[in-house]
C-alpha cells in the first residue's frame, strides 16, 4: 500500500477552500498534487510492487 500526500501544503489551507471552484485555485491544487506525486516517486519508486511505503496501523490507528 502506498500513500501520496501533501500535508504541509494542505494544512495551510482553510476549510473554506473546500468550496472553491475557481480555475486558478483548481490549477494550484493540481500543481500541489503533481509536486507531491513527483516527490513520492523520487523517494519510493523502488518500493512499488515490492513492499508498502506506509505503515497503515502507525499512521491511522
N, C-alpha and C positions, 0 to 999 in steps of 0.2 A: 504494500500500500504506500502511496506517495501523497504528499500534500504540497501544493504550491501556494504560498501566502505572501501577503504584503502588509503585515500587521502594523509596522512602523508608520507607513504612509496612511493606511486606512484609519488608524487611531486618531489622526489629526483632523479627520472629517467629522462634522457634527451629524446628529441623527437626522436633521432636516435635509441633508444631501440625498437621503434615500428617495426623496420625491422629485429630485431634479432630473429633468429630461432635456435640458439644453444641449445641443450638439457639442459645444465646446467642453462642457463637463463630461459628457459621454466619451469624447475623444481623450480627455485627461484620464478617465478611468481605464480606457483601453490601453493607453500607454503605461499606466501603472501595472496593469496585468501583464503586458508584454515584457516589461522590465523584470517583474518578479519571475516570470517563466524563464527568461534568459539566464537570470542568476541561478535559478534552481537547476536548469540543465547543465550549466557550467560546474555546479557543485555536486550533482547527483547522477549524472548520466550513466556512470558505470554501475549504478545500483539497479537500473531498470531491468526487470526480468530476473534479478538475482536475489535481492532482499528488499525489505521495506526501508524507506528513508525516513520514517516517522515511527515513534513508539506510541501507538494509539492509547494504551492504558495510562501512560505517563502524561500524555497531552490532554486527554479528555475525561479520564476517570479519577 
